[in-house]
Amino acid sequence: MLFVYSIFFLVIFTMTTAMKAFFRMIAACFKDESGATSMAGIAVLLVSLYTGYTIPRPSIPGALRWITYLNVSPSFSVHNLS
């Protein structure tokens, strides 16, 4: 039971650190807080929509298809790319 909790804690800690770094990267690109906040919201929306969980891969526009490589779902297959 302790092993499962340790793995869960490690995953949560890693995800929290990665998201904090992502938001700090966006904040470093802007001079004011309002621009960084709006861009971070748009970026999180786009990443959550286009990683393959919401919009099916064939319906994604060609310029945004590279985002589907971020998908880590078990059904993801390299042979399944369109």
C-alpha positions in Angstrom: 0.0 0.0 0.0 2.9 2.4 0.7 4.3 1.7 -2.7 1.1 2.7 -4.5 0.9 5.9 -2.4 4.5 6.7 -3.2 4.0 6.3 -7.0 0.8 8.4 -6.8 2.6 11.1 -4.8 5.5 11.0 -7.3 3.2 11.4 -10.3 1.2 14.3 -8.7 4.5 16.0 -7.7 5.9 15.7 -11.2 2.7 17.0 -12.8 2.6 19.9 -10.4 6.2 20.8 -11.1 5.7 20.6 -14.8 2.6 22.8 -14.8 4.3 25.3 -12.6 7.2 25.4 -15.1 4.8 25.7 -18.0 3.0 28.7 -16.4 6.3 30.4 -15.4 7.6 30.0 -19.0 4.5 31.7 -20.3 4.8 34.5 -17.7 8.4 35.1 -18.7 7.3 35.8 -22.2 5.1 38.7 -21.2 5.7 42.0 -19.5 2.3 42.4 -17.8 0.3 39.9 -15.8 -2.9 40.2 -17.7 -1.3 39.2 -21.0 0.3 36.2 -19.4 -2.9 35.1 -17.6 -4.9 35.2 -20.8 -2.3 33.4 -22.8 -2.0 30.7 -20.2 -5.7 30.2 -20.2 -5.8 29.8 -24.0 -2.7 27.5 -24.0 -4.3 25.2 -21.4 -7.5 25.1 -23.4 -5.8 24.3 -26.6 -3.6 21.6 -25.1 -6.5 19.9 -23.3 -8.6 20.0 -26.5 -6.1 18.9 -29.1 -4.3 16.1 -27.2 -6.8 13.6 -28.5 -9.2 13.3 -25.7 -11.9 15.7 -27.0 -11.4 16.2 -30.7 -10.8 13.0 -32.8 -7.5 13.0 -34.6 -8.9 13.1 -38.2 -10.9 16.3 -37.3 -7.9 18.3 -36.1 -6.6 20.9 -38.6 -3.3 20.0 -40.2 -1.3 22.8 -38.5 -2.3 21.6 -35.0 -1.8 17.9 -35.6 1.6 17.9 -33.9 -0.2 18.4 -30.6 -1.6 14.9 -30.7 1.9 13.5 -30.0 1.4 14.8 -26.5 -1.4 12.2 -26.0 -0.5 9.5 -23.5 -3.7 7.5 -23.5 -3.3 3.7 -23.8 -5.1 3.6 -27.2 -2.4 5.8 -28.7 -0.4 4.0 -31.4 2.3 5.2 -33.8 0.7 3.0 -36.5 -2.6 4.8 -36.0 -1.4 8.2 -37.2 -3.4 9.7 -40.0 
